[in-house]
Amino acid sequence: MSSLYIHIPFCHRKCFYCSFVVSIGQEKKQNEYVKCLEKESRSFDGMSLDTVYFGGGTPTLLDTETLKELFGLLRQRFLIKAEAEVTIEANPEGLSPDKLSLLLDCGINRISLGVQSLNDRYLKYLGRNHDRGLALKTYRDIGRAGFKNVNCDFMYAFPGQTMAELEEDIRAILELRSQHLSLYTLTIEERSRFFTKGVSLENQDYQAMQFAFITRLLEEYDFQQYEVSNFAREGFESRHNINYWTGGDYIGLGVGAHSHIKGRRSWNGSSLSSYLAAFQNDQSPQEGEEILTQEKQYIERILFGLRMKEGINLETVSKQYNCMLDDQRKEMIELFVNKGLLIYNNHNLTATPEGVLVLDEICSKLI
């Protein structure tokens, strides 16, 4: 399975929690940027794709003609399979019925909508550009346009958020009847405004209680958790993300994008001006690369596998990479099993509900 990720960095403003590679007020450079994407894509001419994902930033900020140009060059450069999953990230603001119709015509069949919350107080707290009313209207417009596969991004664990507020918010999200939900706790990242302001998070026990409450509600609405942060109705799991988590090949185009092809990982720099300048000077935007050893691929496959609901079969992955766990990692896994954070049964290693909440810490010990 092969995937393509295209990063569109343009945003009107930067949300207070955001640490992603974004460019504010640079929309005039979008045409030049797409021409650079075309040049970068030449290295992968004719590659067959199972999934395509436009992330950002705000990809839907691209104007009509630039969007058409971008989709046109992708169809010329790649073999996008008829059944491919093609996703675009979008925010409630700026998604007009005309733009939705254009996206559908261009081959987009999945939208990931950055709702984050339907509580106006918390939307303002996060620095979002939309309110509850606009989010609801946009979601209805997406359905009317003909999209049958929609993800909603949702955040929780805001400082001071009560359980009553959380329940009201998650039930409102669930009433939208989307096919997929990506669920994230508020985190404070170094490059974010929240980090600069010294915002403090809720304690881990309270976050765990909120997460357990949300997962129970999601089950009532026929959502199944298939990954740490992702829930879907049957048949609507994100194929693009599953390819990441199961060690598949993927190409990344654009500012800050990463690629992984047959054990070779590479990445572009995170500066828009440097990215554009590289092509002006007939240079590569690539900032670095790494050839992954079999052992490193093996360990990463285990760590990503732990994110999945079904976990990872250690016997199968050992045969795939011709590697075995060393004694130190075996002892660490046994320790986590004894603490009730992992389950090891018939060669299969999975995280318990308690383990899911501290999975980043578990993985850091196993790297």
N, C-alpha and C positions, 0 to 999 in steps of 0.2 A: 504494500500500500504506500502511495506517495502523496504528499500534500504540499501546497503552496501557501505561504503567508505573505501578504503585502501590507507593509506598514504605511499608513497615511497619517503624518504627524500633526496636521493642522487642527487647531482648536481656537474658538473665540476667547476662551479664558481657561485658566487652570483651576480645577476643583481643589479644595483645601487639603484633601487627603492624597492627591495624585502625586505619584513619583515616576510616572511613565515618560517615555521620550515623546514630548509634544513641542509644537512651535506655535506661539501665540501671535496673532496678527500678521501672519506670513502668507495669507491665502493668495496673494498676487503671484507667489512663486509656484503655484500648483501646476501650471502648464509645463514649466521647466522641469519640475519634479517628476511628472509622468514621463517626460521624454528621457529622463535619467533612468527611470524604472525600465523603460524599453531597452535601453543600452545594457543595463545590468542583466536583463532576462536572456540576452543572446547566448550566454554561457550554458543555458539549459534548453536550447532549441529542441523541440520535438518531444520533450518529456511528457509522459502520460500521467494525469492527475486524477486522484480519487476524491480529493477535497481541496477547496480553495477558501481562504479566510482573509477578509479585509479588516484589519484592526487599526487602532489609533491610540491617541488622537480621535478625530471624528471623520471617518471616511466619507460620510454623506455631506460634508462641507464642500466637496468637489462640485463644481458647477456642471450643468448638463453636458456641455460639449466635452469637457475634460473626462467625465465619467464614460462617455461613449468612446472616446479615444483610448482610455485605459482598458475597457473591456474588449475593444477591437484588437488591441495589440496582444492581449492575453490569448485570444482565440487563434491568432496567427502564430504565436510562439509555442503554445502548448496544446497537447491533446487532452482536452477536458472531457472526461467520460460523460455519456448521456445521463447516467445515474449519479453523477458527482454531487456531493453536498457543497453548496456555495453559500457562504455566510458573510454578512456584512454587519459590523457594529454600527449602532446608531443611537442618537439621543432623541428624546421626545421633541425637542425644538428643531425646526428646520426640516422635518419629514412631511412635506406636503403630499397630497394625493398624487400630484403630477410626478413628484420625485419617486414615490413608491411605484407608480406605474412604469417609470423608466427603469428602476432597479429590476422589476419583474421581467421586463422585456430584455434586459441585458443578461439574464440568466441567474440572478440571485434567487435562491429558493429557501433561504433561512435568514432571519433577522435576529440579532442579539441586541435587545433594547436596554439601555442603561437607565432603568427606573430608579433603582437604589432604595427608594422609600416612597410611600404615598402619604407621608406625614409632612405637611408644609413646613413645620418648625424644623424638622431634621433635614429636609432638603435645603433650607436656607443655611443651616449649620454646616452642611457639607460643601456649600458654595456651588450648588447646582443651578442651572439656568432655567429649570422648569418647575412648575408646581403640580400638585395632584391632578387638577383639572386637565392640564395639558397632557400629562402622561396618560390619563384615561382616554382622552380624545384620540391621541396618536395611536394607542393600541387598537382602538376601534377602527381607525383608518387603515391600519395594517391588515386587519381582517377583511375589510371591505375591498381592499386592493387585490386580494386573492392569495395572500401568504398563508400557508398551512403549517408552518414550522417556525415557532417564535420562542426564543429564550428571553427571560427577564433577569437582569442582574439585580440582586437584592442585598442590602447591607443591614447589619444589626450590631448590637453591643455598643451603641453610642453612650458616652458618659451621661449618666442620669436617666437612661431609658428604663421605664418601668415595665414589668411583665404585662400589664394591661395595655400599654402603648404598643409593645411588641406584638401582642396577640391581635390587636386591631389592625396593625400594619400588615402582618403576614396574611391575615384573612382577606384583607382588601386585595393584596397581590394574588392570592389564590382564586379569588372571584373572577379574575381576568381570564382564567382557564387557558393559560399558555401551555405549551407542550414541554417546556424545559425551564428549570430554575437554577441559576448559579448563585450560591449563597455564601456571603463573605462577612467575617467579622471586621469591624473597623480596625485597621492597623495604622501605626504611626511610622511612616517611612522617612528616611533621612532627607530626601529631596522635597518633602512636602511642606506646605505652610503649617500644618498641624505640628510637625516636628519643631519648626522654628519657634512656634508659640509655646512649646512645652506642654501640649495637651496630654493628659493622663487617661489611661484606659480603665475600664471596669476590671475587677479582679477575675482571675481565670476560673474560679469556681462559679461565679455568677454567669460568665460567658458559657460555661459548660451547661448550666441549668437552662439558659436560653436556647442553646443549640438542641438539647434533648427535647425541649418543648416544641421547637419548630419542626423537628423531624417527625414527631408524633402527628402534628397537624398535617404535614405533607402526605403522610400515609393515608389519612382520611380522604384526601383528594386524588388518590391513585398515583402519587409520585413515588418512584423508587430511587433510593440513593444508589448510584453506581460508582461514585468517586467521592472523595472527601468533601468537596464543595459543590457537587453537581447532582441534581435530581431530575429525573425525566419520566414522562409517561412511556409506556412500553413502545419501543421502536423509534423513540426520538432522542436517543443518546447522541451526544456530539461525536460524530465519526472523526472529525478533525482532531479533537483533543485526545480521543482514544488512540489515534496514531502516534501522538507524542508519547503518551504514557506506556505504550507497548513497544517502543523502540523502533518505530518506523522511520523511513526517510522523509525529510521535508526540506523545502527550499524557503529561504527568507529573502525577500526583496525590500529595499528601502532603508531608511535611517534606523539604526539600532537593531536591524533584523538579524536573526540567527538561522543557520542552515545546519543540517546533519544528513550526510549522505555516505552510506557504507563505512561508518566508523570515522568519518572526517567531519569535525565540527568547525564552523567558521562564523564570524560575526562582523557586522559593520559598525562603524563609529556612530555615536549618538548625536552628533552635531549636524543640523540641516545644512548650514553653510559649507561645512567640510565635505559633506556628501555631494552637494552640487558642484563644488570646486574640483572634486576628484574627476568628474566626467568632463568638466571644462578643460582639464589638463591631461585628458586621455589616461587617467590613472584608475586604479581599482578603489572602491570605497571600503574595501575589507580592512578591518583593523587588526584582526588576528585569526589564527586557526590552531587546531589541536587534533592530532591523530590519536584516537582513543585506543588504548590497548584492549585486548580481549577481556582482561580482568576488570578494567574500568567500565567497559560496556556491560559486563556481567553485574557489577555492583549497582550501577545506575538502573539497570533493568529491574533489579530487586526493589530498589527504593521507590521507583515509579509504580511498580506493581503493588506496593503496600498502600498506595493511594486508592487503588481500585477496591470495590466492595468485595470481590471474590478473592482478593489477595494475589499471591504469586506462588506457583508451584516450583519449589527450589530444585527438585530433581529434573524437571523439564528444562529450566533455564540453565542449569549446570551442564546438561548435555548440549544445549544450543551454543554455549560459549566455551565449552571444554574447560570449565573452571570449577573450583570448590571454595566454600567459605573457609577462611583461616580460623585457627582456634580462638583468637581474640574475638572475632565477630560471632562465632558460635556461642561463646560465653556471654556476650552482650545480649544476643537474642534470647538465650535461656533466662537471663536476668529479667528481661522485659516480659517474658512469658510468666515467670513466677510473680511478677508485680501485677499481672492481669491486664497488661497493655497489648500483648500479642498472643495469638493462638497458633500453635504448630500442631497440625494434625494430618497424617498421611502425606507428608512432604509439602503440605500447603501452609504458607505463612500468611496470616491475616491480622489486621489491627482490630482490637475490640473497640466498642464505642468510647471507652475511656482512652484508649490508645490513639484514636483518631484526633482527639483534642490536643494531644501533645506529639503529633506525628513528626512535626519539624524537628523537635528535640531528639526523637528516636532516630530519625534518619541522619542527623548530624553525628550521632554516636557510631553509626554504621558505615559512614563514608570512609 
